[in-house]
Amino acid sequence: MGRLVVVSNRVTLPDESRAGGLAIALRAALAERGGLWFGWSGTCVRQASGAMHEYVDGDIRYAVMDLSRQDFDDYYNGFANRTLWPLLHFRMDLVDYTRKTYAGYLRVNALFADRLASELRPDDLVWVHDYHLIPLAQRLRERGVGNRIGFFLHVPMPSSDLLAALPHHRELFAALSSYDLVGFQTPRDLERFQDYVRLFGGGRVIGDGLMETADGRRFRGGAFPIGIDVPTIADQAVKAMNRLPVRRLQESLGGRALAIGVDRLDYSKGLPERFRAFERHLERHPNQGGRITFLQIAPPSRSDVPEYRKLRRELETLSGHINSGHAVPDWTPVRYVNRDFPHDVLTGFYRIARIALVTPMRDGMNLVAKEYVAAQDPENPGVLVLSRFAGAAQELHGALQVNPYDLDGVADAIARAHAMPLAERYARWRGMMDRIEAYDIHAWRRDFLRTLQATPATVSPAASAG
């Protein structure tokens, strides 16, 4: 069995203290068989040099590469995050397509392939992550790489009609057929991609996730819902109860219930709608007025993108509007915090929250929903209010599932969660906890790698046409 080679836009280096669950899982996979983690260094330089920086930690080698400012602007800020991100989250109204940024996206993927191809050994298993690197396998095949290569899409896959609205869509998404295994978060995402292959890609679906392109190349798709490290989150939450920020938050509530939302500041998360739904709750359920405090933590993200700056201003306006209309001297209904907190502190916030509001308009999975479940006190668990458009909704059936566009429905779910008796809260929590324990982050990565390793040689082409 050869090495595992992980490729991602950003690499979590061994001395980085803010590694999340995905980084921990990938490191565990790399440590099991030895391997290489390859990607961008996070550093921009004036001119492209292709310089590589290497770090070694036990049997894991990290190889990262600088990008020029132009490459970063075209590839990352441009096509990846202003074209693909809104497209993959069903927001065609926000797609900013230009040939220049698309050319930059292809250029950086070719640069990755140039540097990575020389690092690979014949028996390496390659695992590529997310929408930044869709064309990478195709570029590697063009350079003679015949290794098994898998791809995992962490974000949603939209309907085939939306994909087909993108200029050069066939060129871009045909590149996925150069992978041996393409992984999605949910069976519905896989279905949407298969529809695209059949309707717009010129290929056909053979069955059981097996697809064939117009020129006869076969590749496989599958659903692999990403999980979390449940014992670690649960242990963090218990220990966090002694952390000063958690104690201060609990004391500040004055015995009121806490409803919490924790999201990166992004238009896919449905934050304005969530704020309006909480205001609608105050209006529709005046008997609960003054008994729930809503805390929204939304660290800034991509602050150089105009849409994100606009979103931040909108949330500041909404929180001020709600508080001016409903606050009383000893209670402020909405606390909007536009900064980050250490992950272990967040798990303590989850544990004391009676309600979690996870209501994105679209989300590939949403691990906050799973972390909230894992952080709960089994003797007194809270209630998860979850968007049906999050990938997690296909697993967490014990949540109160809502349509985030239906403000009245979300408002009523908040009221129901607040009034829910302990026996029902426990039964719902127990069912969700059983699921996330059974298919955690380690089961996810083992499942994907086992499937990739087992891909028949006939499915894995030695090379594929561009």
ROPA-801933 format. One line per field, with one value per residue (C-alpha): residue number from 1; residue in three letters; x, y, z. Coordinates in Angstrom, 3 decimals. Example, Ala and Ser with C-alpha at 12.3 -4.5 7.8 and 13.67 -1.06 7.14 Angstrom:
<fitis>
resi	(1, 2)
resn	(ALA, SER)
xx	(12.300, 13.670)
yy	(-4.500, -1.060)
zz	(7.800, 7.140)
</fitis>
This chain:
<fitis>
resi	(1, 2, 3, 4, 5, 6, 7, 8, 9, 10, 11, 12, 13, 14, 15, 16, 17, 18, 19, 20, 21, 22, 23, 24, 25, 26, 27, 28, 29, 30, 31, 32, 33, 34, 35, 36, 37, 38, 39, 40, 41, 42, 43, 44, 45, 46, 47, 48, 49, 50, 51, 52, 53, 54, 55, 56, 57, 58, 59, 60, 61, 62, 63, 64, 65, 66, 67, 68, 69, 70, 71, 72, 73, 74, 75, 76, 77, 78, 79, 80, 81, 82, 83, 84, 85, 86, 87, 88, 89, 90, 91, 92, 93, 94, 95, 96, 97, 98, 99, 100, 101, 102, 103, 104, 105, 106, 107, 108, 109, 110, 111, 112, 113, 114, 115, 116, 117, 118, 119, 120, 121, 122, 123, 124, 125, 126, 127, 128, 129, 130, 131, 132, 133, 134, 135, 136, 137, 138, 139, 140, 141, 142, 143, 144, 145, 146, 147, 148, 149, 150, 151, 152, 153, 154, 155, 156, 157, 158, 159, 160, 161, 162, 163, 164, 165, 166, 167, 168, 169, 170, 171, 172, 173, 174, 175, 176, 177, 178, 179, 180, 181, 182, 183, 184, 185, 186, 187, 188, 189, 190, 191, 192, 193, 194, 195, 196, 197, 198, 199, 200, 201, 202, 203, 204, 205, 206, 207, 208, 209, 210, 211, 212, 213, 214, 215, 216, 217, 218, 219, 220, 221, 222, 223, 224, 225, 226, 227, 228, 229, 230, 231, 232, 233, 234, 235, 236, 237, 238, 239, 240, 241, 242, 243, 244, 245, 246, 247, 248, 249, 250, 251, 252, 253, 254, 255, 256, 257, 258, 259, 260, 261, 262, 263, 264, 265, 266, 267, 268, 269, 270, 271, 272, 273, 274, 275, 276, 277, 278, 279, 280, 281, 282, 283, 284, 285, 286, 287, 288, 289, 290, 291, 292, 293, 294, 295, 296, 297, 298, 299, 300, 301, 302, 303, 304, 305, 306, 307, 308, 309, 310, 311, 312, 313, 314, 315, 316, 317, 318, 319, 320, 321, 322, 323, 324, 325, 326, 327, 328, 329, 330, 331, 332, 333, 334, 335, 336, 337, 338, 339, 340, 341, 342, 343, 344, 345, 346, 347, 348, 349, 350, 351, 352, 353, 354, 355, 356, 357, 358, 359, 360, 361, 362, 363, 364, 365, 366, 367, 368, 369, 370, 371, 372, 373, 374, 375, 376, 377, 378, 379, 380, 381, 382, 383, 384, 385, 386, 387, 388, 389, 390, 391, 392, 393, 394, 395, 396, 397, 398, 399, 400, 401, 402, 403, 404, 405, 406, 407, 408, 409, 410, 411, 412, 413, 414, 415, 416, 417, 418, 419, 420, 421, 422, 423, 424, 425, 426, 427, 428, 429, 430, 431, 432, 433, 434, 435, 436, 437, 438, 439, 440, 441, 442, 443, 444, 445, 446, 447, 448, 449, 450, 451, 452, 453, 454, 455, 456, 457, 458, 459, 460, 461, 462, 463, 464, 465, 466)
resn	(MET, GLY, ARG, LEU, VAL, VAL, VAL, SER, ASN, ARG, VAL, THR, LEU, PRO, ASP, GLU, SER, ARG, ALA, GLY, GLY, LEU, ALA, ILE, ALA, LEU, ARG, ALA, ALA, LEU, ALA, GLU, ARG, GLY, GLY, LEU, TRP, PHE, GLY, TRP, SER, GLY, THR, CYS, VAL, ARG, GLN, ALA, SER, GLY, ALA, MET, HIS, GLU, TYR, VAL, ASP, GLY, ASP, ILE, ARG, TYR, ALA, VAL, MET, ASP, LEU, SER, ARG, GLN, ASP, PHE, ASP, ASP, TYR, TYR, ASN, GLY, PHE, ALA, ASN, ARG, THR, LEU, TRP, PRO, LEU, LEU, HIS, PHE, ARG, MET, ASP, LEU, VAL, ASP, TYR, THR, ARG, LYS, THR, TYR, ALA, GLY, TYR, LEU, ARG, VAL, ASN, ALA, LEU, PHE, ALA, ASP, ARG, LEU, ALA, SER, GLU, LEU, ARG, PRO, ASP, ASP, LEU, VAL, TRP, VAL, HIS, ASP, TYR, HIS, LEU, ILE, PRO, LEU, ALA, GLN, ARG, LEU, ARG, GLU, ARG, GLY, VAL, GLY, ASN, ARG, ILE, GLY, PHE, PHE, LEU, HIS, VAL, PRO, MET, PRO, SER, SER, ASP, LEU, LEU, ALA, ALA, LEU, PRO, HIS, HIS, ARG, GLU, LEU, PHE, ALA, ALA, LEU, SER, SER, TYR, ASP, LEU, VAL, GLY, PHE, GLN, THR, PRO, ARG, ASP, LEU, GLU, ARG, PHE, GLN, ASP, TYR, VAL, ARG, LEU, PHE, GLY, GLY, GLY, ARG, VAL, ILE, GLY, ASP, GLY, LEU, MET, GLU, THR, ALA, ASP, GLY, ARG, ARG, PHE, ARG, GLY, GLY, ALA, PHE, PRO, ILE, GLY, ILE, ASP, VAL, PRO, THR, ILE, ALA, ASP, GLN, ALA, VAL, LYS, ALA, MET, ASN, ARG, LEU, PRO, VAL, ARG, ARG, LEU, GLN, GLU, SER, LEU, GLY, GLY, ARG, ALA, LEU, ALA, ILE, GLY, VAL, ASP, ARG, LEU, ASP, TYR, SER, LYS, GLY, LEU, PRO, GLU, ARG, PHE, ARG, ALA, PHE, GLU, ARG, HIS, LEU, GLU, ARG, HIS, PRO, ASN, GLN, GLY, GLY, ARG, ILE, THR, PHE, LEU, GLN, ILE, ALA, PRO, PRO, SER, ARG, SER, ASP, VAL, PRO, GLU, TYR, ARG, LYS, LEU, ARG, ARG, GLU, LEU, GLU, THR, LEU, SER, GLY, HIS, ILE, ASN, SER, GLY, HIS, ALA, VAL, PRO, ASP, TRP, THR, PRO, VAL, ARG, TYR, VAL, ASN, ARG, ASP, PHE, PRO, HIS, ASP, VAL, LEU, THR, GLY, PHE, TYR, ARG, ILE, ALA, ARG, ILE, ALA, LEU, VAL, THR, PRO, MET, ARG, ASP, GLY, MET, ASN, LEU, VAL, ALA, LYS, GLU, TYR, VAL, ALA, ALA, GLN, ASP, PRO, GLU, ASN, PRO, GLY, VAL, LEU, VAL, LEU, SER, ARG, PHE, ALA, GLY, ALA, ALA, GLN, GLU, LEU, HIS, GLY, ALA, LEU, GLN, VAL, ASN, PRO, TYR, ASP, LEU, ASP, GLY, VAL, ALA, ASP, ALA, ILE, ALA, ARG, ALA, HIS, ALA, MET, PRO, LEU, ALA, GLU, ARG, TYR, ALA, ARG, TRP, ARG, GLY, MET, MET, ASP, ARG, ILE, GLU, ALA, TYR, ASP, ILE, HIS, ALA, TRP, ARG, ARG, ASP, PHE, LEU, ARG, THR, LEU, GLN, ALA, THR, PRO, ALA, THR, VAL, SER, PRO, ALA, ALA, SER, ALA, GLY)
xx	(0.000, 1.539, 1.454, -1.581, -1.222, -3.730, -4.174, -6.145, -6.156, -4.853, -2.650, -2.855, 0.784, 1.808, 2.381, -0.988, -3.087, -6.460, -6.731, -10.346, -11.880, -11.129, -7.434, -7.284, -8.901, -6.586, -3.541, -4.717, -5.123, -1.681, -0.101, -1.627, 0.205, 2.709, 2.185, 2.276, -0.035, 0.291, -1.254, -0.961, 1.184, -1.230, 1.465, 1.312, 4.482, 4.976, 5.764, 5.178, 8.282, 6.862, 8.983, 8.153, 8.444, 8.664, 7.960, 8.219, 6.305, 6.952, 5.840, 3.989, 5.628, 4.016, 4.814, 3.352, 3.726, 3.490, 1.199, 1.649, -0.829, -2.282, -2.751, -4.370, -6.763, -7.798, -7.884, -9.016, -10.737, -11.936, -13.153, -13.240, -15.056, -16.914, -17.959, -17.936, -18.935, -22.214, -22.937, -22.510, -24.760, -27.575, -26.957, -26.736, -27.635, -24.237, -22.109, -19.394, -17.969, -15.047, -12.753, -9.751, -10.444, -11.365, -8.033, -6.310, -8.139, -6.954, -3.455, -3.099, -4.457, -1.858, 0.825, -0.317, -0.172, 3.336, 4.665, 2.695, 3.400, 7.104, 6.361, 4.197, 5.248, 3.512, 1.627, 0.488, -3.214, -4.198, -7.097, -8.029, -10.353, -12.981, -14.061, -10.777, -9.183, -11.816, -9.447, -6.438, -6.807, -7.228, -4.024, -2.231, -3.449, -2.109, 1.275, 1.171, -0.041, -1.900, -2.447, -5.842, -7.135, -10.201, -12.018, -14.333, -16.678, -17.337, -20.019, -23.408, -23.846, -26.610, -29.109, -27.915, -29.705, -27.699, -24.408, -25.203, -25.717, -21.992, -19.942, -17.443, -19.426, -18.709, -14.996, -14.921, -17.178, -15.954, -12.663, -14.271, -14.346, -10.549, -10.947, -11.576, -13.956, -15.904, -17.359, -20.343, -21.892, -25.328, -27.078, -29.043, -25.805, -24.724, -28.096, -27.772, -24.325, -25.479, -28.309, -25.755, -23.598, -26.637, -28.376, -25.556, -22.275, -22.886, -22.357, -24.497, -25.176, -24.554, -25.773, -24.606, -22.717, -20.862, -20.784, -19.346, -18.288, -19.106, -15.698, -16.090, -14.093, -15.670, -15.536, -17.478, -19.435, -20.571, -22.096, -19.855, -21.428, -18.597, -18.671, -16.991, -14.731, -17.572, -15.611, -13.267, -16.145, -18.049, -14.969, -14.174, -17.719, -17.574, -14.199, -15.279, -17.883, -15.020, -13.721, -14.219, -16.018, -18.525, -19.170, -19.608, -22.066, -24.125, -24.196, -25.188, -28.302, -29.950, -31.719, -33.026, -32.723, -29.961, -30.552, -27.230, -26.073, -22.427, -21.605, -18.906, -20.162, -21.445, -24.590, -25.201, -25.855, -29.208, -28.274, -30.578, -33.485, -32.552, -32.559, -35.944, -37.303, -36.236, -37.988, -41.056, -40.852, -40.966, -44.052, -45.899, -45.120, -45.242, -45.640, -41.988, -40.816, -37.926, -37.313, -34.881, -31.666, -30.376, -26.579, -25.248, -21.500, -20.409, -16.659, -15.800, -15.003, -13.585, -13.919, -12.407, -15.431, -18.201, -21.066, -19.607, -19.139, -22.760, -23.934, -22.103, -23.761, -27.180, -26.805, -25.672, -28.760, -31.107, -29.801, -30.118, -33.651, -34.776, -33.232, -34.650, -38.143, -38.093, -35.387, -36.176, -33.750, -32.704, -32.882, -31.448, -33.003, -30.161, -26.440, -24.529, -20.793, -18.661, -15.519, -14.166, -13.723, -11.467, -13.165, -13.208, -14.983, -17.596, -18.345, -19.060, -21.433, -23.181, -23.571, -25.374, -27.603, -31.164, -31.633, -29.247, -30.332, -28.621, -30.649, -28.507, -30.128, -27.775, -24.972, -22.977, -23.185, -22.856, -20.741, -21.973, -25.208, -23.332, -21.027, -24.031, -25.477, -22.147, -21.679, -25.010, -25.485, -27.177, -29.152, -30.585, -30.020, -31.045, -32.966, -31.509, -33.499, -32.075, -32.593, -33.829, -31.376, -28.313, -26.730, -26.935, -30.738, -30.517, -28.947, -30.216, -33.869, -34.280, -33.871, -36.808, -36.344, -37.437, -37.584, -35.352, -37.396, -40.518, -40.024, -43.232, -42.224, -38.805, -40.388, -42.797, -39.957, -38.087, -41.176, -41.644, -37.987, -38.219, -41.327, -40.260, -40.368, -37.226, -38.402, -38.876, -35.637, -33.750, -35.338, -34.532, -30.973, -30.303, -31.257, -28.992, -26.125, -26.330, -25.984, -23.012, -21.207, -21.728, -20.461, -17.891, -15.009, -12.799, -15.503, -15.961, -12.331, -11.913, -15.073, -13.883, -10.341, -11.527, -13.888, -11.157, -8.671, -11.232, -12.017, -11.548, -8.623, -11.018, -12.608, -9.268, -7.867, -4.123, -4.776, -7.741, -8.137, -8.374)
yy	(0.000, 3.319, 6.712, 8.933, 12.307, 14.951, 18.059, 21.099, 24.817, 25.499, 23.173, 22.974, 22.839, 20.838, 23.920, 25.518, 25.484, 26.196, 22.901, 21.838, 18.371, 17.936, 18.702, 16.254, 13.521, 14.123, 14.066, 10.761, 9.305, 10.546, 9.164, 5.708, 5.118, 7.949, 10.658, 14.136, 17.124, 19.532, 22.937, 26.690, 28.182, 31.020, 33.477, 35.799, 37.054, 39.819, 37.528, 33.809, 31.851, 28.386, 28.179, 25.194, 25.110, 21.782, 20.710, 17.242, 15.857, 12.158, 10.234, 13.236, 15.689, 19.049, 20.758, 24.201, 26.681, 30.482, 32.222, 35.547, 38.253, 38.082, 34.321, 34.646, 37.358, 35.452, 31.909, 32.350, 35.718, 35.617, 32.399, 30.178, 32.555, 34.968, 32.447, 28.882, 29.600, 31.377, 28.950, 25.912, 27.535, 28.123, 31.909, 32.621, 36.255, 36.638, 34.778, 37.062, 35.340, 36.744, 34.940, 36.483, 34.882, 31.564, 31.589, 32.316, 29.407, 27.021, 28.500, 27.878, 24.339, 23.695, 25.130, 22.805, 19.876, 20.799, 20.852, 17.843, 15.479, 15.428, 14.547, 11.502, 7.866, 5.226, 3.618, 6.851, 7.322, 10.949, 12.694, 16.172, 18.476, 20.969, 23.297, 25.193, 22.165, 20.690, 20.557, 19.183, 15.491, 16.365, 18.390, 15.539, 13.015, 15.296, 15.025, 11.234, 10.586, 7.262, 7.031, 6.552, 10.048, 10.874, 14.183, 15.337, 18.300, 19.865, 22.271, 21.531, 20.382, 22.472, 21.386, 20.603, 23.650, 25.973, 24.276, 24.551, 28.308, 28.757, 29.616, 26.834, 24.512, 21.414, 22.087, 22.653, 19.877, 17.319, 17.596, 15.732, 12.594, 12.482, 11.500, 7.857, 8.671, 11.901, 12.214, 14.345, 15.159, 13.682, 11.268, 14.250, 15.996, 12.857, 12.678, 16.279, 15.646, 12.479, 14.495, 16.977, 14.206, 12.777, 15.978, 18.392, 16.494, 14.164, 11.090, 8.420, 6.934, 3.207, 2.679, 2.443, 5.736, 4.571, 7.114, 7.115, 10.083, 10.498, 9.086, 6.017, 6.943, 5.615, 7.060, 6.627, 8.960, 8.411, 10.092, 10.418, 12.736, 14.297, 13.876, 15.289, 13.979, 13.357, 12.400, 15.366, 17.844, 16.365, 16.482, 20.054, 21.139, 19.700, 21.302, 24.610, 25.092, 26.287, 28.755, 32.403, 33.443, 30.599, 31.421, 35.095, 34.341, 32.075, 34.628, 37.413, 35.531, 36.001, 32.667, 33.249, 30.615, 31.077, 30.614, 30.525, 30.787, 30.381, 30.935, 32.371, 35.694, 34.458, 35.022, 31.257, 31.048, 32.813, 35.273, 38.186, 35.757, 34.274, 37.696, 38.476, 35.086, 35.795, 39.161, 37.375, 35.012, 37.970, 39.257, 35.926, 34.598, 37.563, 35.159, 34.182, 37.790, 38.470, 34.752, 34.017, 35.806, 35.231, 35.284, 35.318, 34.859, 35.646, 36.084, 38.187, 36.340, 37.518, 41.130, 42.344, 41.025, 43.687, 41.239, 40.361, 43.962, 44.619, 41.613, 42.821, 46.233, 44.607, 42.472, 45.439, 47.345, 44.428, 43.731, 47.424, 47.527, 44.445, 45.641, 49.153, 47.735, 44.965, 45.550, 46.481, 47.850, 44.433, 42.437, 42.832, 40.284, 40.074, 39.978, 40.163, 39.457, 39.923, 38.129, 34.633, 32.597, 29.625, 26.402, 24.978, 28.115, 27.735, 24.193, 25.603, 28.149, 25.284, 23.345, 26.132, 27.010, 25.736, 26.271, 26.223, 28.059, 26.470, 27.825, 28.227, 28.810, 26.114, 24.198, 21.167, 19.689, 22.226, 20.782, 23.343, 21.348, 18.152, 19.884, 21.354, 17.865, 16.459, 19.306, 18.832, 17.787, 14.354, 15.189, 18.374, 18.571, 21.491, 21.578, 21.941, 24.069, 23.048, 24.166, 21.403, 22.779, 21.857, 18.510, 17.622, 17.542, 14.205, 12.671, 14.668, 13.702, 14.657, 18.343, 20.673, 21.016, 24.296, 26.156, 29.219, 31.213, 30.719, 33.257, 32.289, 28.618, 29.353, 31.641, 28.900, 26.351, 28.625, 28.802, 25.029, 24.429, 26.742, 25.012, 21.431, 19.085, 17.279, 13.804, 14.921, 16.884, 13.838, 11.466, 13.783, 14.377, 10.663, 9.717, 12.395, 11.507, 7.846, 8.858, 11.204, 8.676, 5.882, 7.882, 10.270, 12.065, 8.964, 6.692, 9.255, 9.340, 5.563, 5.029, 7.367, 5.994, 2.382, 3.087, 4.842, 2.051, -0.516, 1.299, -1.314, -0.722, -0.600, 2.511, 4.207, 5.488, 5.883, 9.181, 11.229, 13.698, 17.376)
zz	(0.000, -1.115, 0.474, 0.786, -0.914, 0.183, -1.962, -0.816, -1.431, 2.068, 4.088, 7.884, 8.948, 12.037, 14.217, 13.487, 16.639, 14.976, 13.152, 12.813, 12.633, 8.931, 9.428, 12.318, 10.208, 7.260, 9.505, 10.977, 7.499, 6.473, 9.645, 9.087, 5.833, 5.610, 3.091, 1.693, 2.153, -0.767, -1.447, -1.286, 1.484, 2.229, 1.149, -1.857, -3.486, -6.018, -8.917, -9.357, -8.480, -7.922, -4.786, -2.574, 1.209, 3.023, 6.581, 8.107, 11.072, 11.642, 8.560, 7.118, 4.739, 4.009, 0.710, 0.115, -2.692, -2.837, -5.317, -7.008, -6.086, -9.613, -9.412, -5.991, -7.180, -10.317, -8.917, -5.316, -4.901, -8.491, -10.051, -6.948, -4.636, -6.922, -9.568, -8.250, -4.646, -5.492, -8.347, -6.103, -3.491, -6.020, -6.206, -9.930, -9.180, -7.489, -10.027, -11.401, -14.458, -16.414, -18.831, -17.077, -13.686, -15.311, -17.152, -13.832, -12.165, -14.885, -14.719, -10.985, -11.293, -13.999, -11.709, -8.899, -11.319, -12.475, -8.938, -7.693, -10.610, -9.831, -6.190, -6.893, -6.733, -8.877, -5.956, -4.247, -3.581, -4.249, -2.494, -3.771, -1.838, -2.927, -5.688, -5.919, -7.592, -9.936, -12.978, -11.072, -11.988, -15.646, -15.549, -13.780, -16.383, -19.122, -17.416, -17.477, -13.926, -13.788, -10.009, -8.484, -7.738, -5.664, -5.273, -2.482, -2.891, 0.519, -0.757, -2.387, -5.963, -7.574, -10.182, -13.685, -15.145, -12.915, -13.759, -17.460, -17.114, -16.485, -19.578, -20.321, -18.034, -20.142, -20.147, -16.395, -15.132, -17.671, -15.793, -12.893, -15.064, -14.810, -11.161, -10.337, -7.490, -6.987, -3.496, -2.472, 0.888, 0.211, -2.172, -3.504, -4.520, -6.357, -8.123, -9.298, -10.714, -12.471, -14.000, -15.297, -16.811, -18.568, -19.664, -20.402, -20.161, -23.074, -20.907, -19.328, -15.911, -15.868, -12.321, -8.703, -9.046, -12.148, -14.967, -18.467, -20.589, -24.270, -25.228, -23.019, -19.925, -16.743, -13.253, -10.039, -7.752, -4.190, -1.143, 1.921, 4.531, 6.500, 10.268, 13.356, 16.123, 18.573, 21.741, 21.332, 20.938, 23.879, 26.108, 25.057, 25.894, 29.413, 30.133, 28.614, 31.319, 33.519, 30.928, 31.858, 28.609, 29.038, 32.698, 31.872, 29.092, 31.325, 34.122, 31.725, 30.628, 34.012, 33.801, 30.277, 27.557, 24.992, 21.268, 19.428, 15.834, 14.836, 11.184, 9.000, 7.649, 4.308, 2.255, 2.002, 5.759, 5.720, 8.471, 7.516, 7.246, 10.635, 12.269, 10.725, 11.840, 15.412, 15.232, 13.867, 16.857, 19.240, 17.413, 17.075, 20.559, 22.939, 25.870, 25.320, 25.090, 27.398, 27.978, 25.099, 24.170, 20.646, 20.261, 16.705, 16.301, 12.733, 12.231, 9.179, 5.985, 2.648, 3.764, 0.500, -1.445, -1.765, -1.124, 2.273, 3.339, 2.373, 4.401, 7.495, 7.292, 6.817, 9.933, 12.005, 10.863, 11.535, 15.037, 15.913, 14.530, 16.492, 19.734, 19.421, 19.022, 21.621, 24.237, 27.818, 30.401, 31.668, 28.383, 24.882, 22.509, 19.939, 20.613, 17.359, 17.674, 14.582, 15.732, 16.250, 19.438, 20.196, 19.198, 22.728, 23.965, 21.229, 22.357, 25.830, 24.291, 22.477, 25.708, 27.542, 24.569, 24.830, 21.071, 18.116, 14.967, 11.969, 9.079, 5.950, 2.591, 1.240, 2.887, 1.848, 5.343, 8.207, 10.976, 13.519, 13.622, 14.473, 16.948, 18.763, 19.195, 20.439, 22.925, 24.704, 28.312, 28.106, 31.238, 29.758, 25.986, 23.852, 20.580, 17.092, 14.624, 11.256, 7.670, 5.416, 2.822, 4.890, 4.065, 7.764, 7.512, 5.701, 8.803, 11.796, 11.786, 15.441, 14.617, 14.086, 10.346, 8.812, 5.522, 6.104, 3.588, 5.764, 8.543, 10.329, 10.259, 11.757, 14.359, 15.415, 15.556, 17.973, 20.166, 20.012, 20.880, 23.884, 25.206, 24.428, 27.428, 28.543, 27.475, 23.856, 23.862, 25.065, 22.551, 19.670, 20.881, 21.466, 17.918, 16.452, 18.767, 17.733, 14.091, 14.489, 16.688, 14.164, 11.171, 12.567, 10.856, 10.974, 9.534, 6.750, 5.656, 5.954, 3.896, 1.143, 0.976, 1.074, -1.839, -3.803, -3.145, -4.309, -7.562, -10.319, -12.624, -15.575, -14.093, -13.569, -16.874, -17.196, -18.904, -20.027, -22.787, -21.999)
</fitis>
